[in-house]
Amino acid sequence: MTRVRFLNADGSLRIEAEGSPGQRLLDLAQSLGLPLEGTCEGAMACSTCHVIVSPADFPRLPPADGHEEDMLDFAAHACATSRLSCQILLDPALETLEVRLPPSHVNMQGA
């Protein structure tokens, strides 16, 4: 299991949860009701599941491939530790992972 801390854009704790090995971070977030849209359902054709990984945890993740990097170019407030949550698979070796929702994040499914 991986213990995931989801933070609001201001850094305050939103929710903490445990994810199963192999589970996509996007799926865990959506099961918790978090506003990560994932419009393309993980096909890496949008950037609506963009999260900012904590600088301490970022190097522990497998690197993003070129396609993910290209999609992050469309994400508002992308930064050096930005990732698409649909591309992060939880791994027990991680033990913990902390991610923050980007500023001005909008979930169009809830609108």
N, C-alpha and C positions, 0 to 999 in steps of 0.2 A: 504494500500500500504506500501511496505517496500522500503526505499531508500538504494540502495546498492552502495558502493564505491569499485570498482575493482582497485587494485594497481598492478603495475609491481613488479617484483622480488626485485628491488632496493628501493621499497617503494614509488616511484613517482605515481601520479594519472594517471591511464589509461583511465577510463571512470566512470561516475556516471549515474545510471539509477534507475527507479522505477519498482519494481516487484509486481505482483498481488498476493493476498492471495492464498496460496496453490500451487503456482508455484514453481517448483524445481529451485534451484539456477543454476544448469547446463543448464536448458532450457533458462533461462534469459541470461546467459553468451553466449550461442551459438547464440541466436537471435541478439546479439550485435556484433557477429563476433569474439569473444574472442577465443583464442587457447586452449579451454578445449575440448579435444577429445570426451570423453564419449564413448569409443569403444563398451562397452557392453550395451549401451543405458539405463543405470540406473539399470541394473540387479545385480549390485554389484559383478561383475565377473572380474573387472580390477581396476586399480587405476589411469586411465588416466584423471580423472576429479578432481584430488587432488588439494585442495586449502589450504592456511594457513589463518585461521580466526584470526582476531585481538584479542589479549589477553583480551581486555575489553569486546568484544562481545562473546567470546567463552563460558563463563558460562551461557549466556542467551539462548543458544541453547539446545535442548534436547540432552542428551548424545548419543554418538555413541554406537551401539550394538556390540556384539562380532564379528560378521561377518565383519562389517565395519572396526573394529580395525584390524582384520586379513588382510584385503585387504590393509590397510594403511602400513602394514609391507613391501609391495612391492613398495611403492611410494618413489621415489627419494626425498631426503631432507625432509622427514616427521619429524615433531616436535610435541611438546606437544599440540599445537592448530591446528593440521592438521585434515581435514575432507574431505570426498568425497562430491563434490558439488551436486551429484545426490541424496544424502541423506538429504540435507538441504531443507526443505519446508519453503517458506517465509510466515511469519505470521505478520499481522498488529501490533501485540503486540511488535514485534521487533523494529518497526519504522525505525531503521537504522541498517546496517550491513556492516562491512568492511572486505574484504578478499584480500589476496595477492597471485599472481601466484608464485609458487615455483621457485627457481633458476633452470636453465637448463631444464625448461619445454619445451617439444617438442610435437607439434601437428602433428601426422603422417598423418592425413587427408589432411593437407596442403602441404605435401612433394611430 
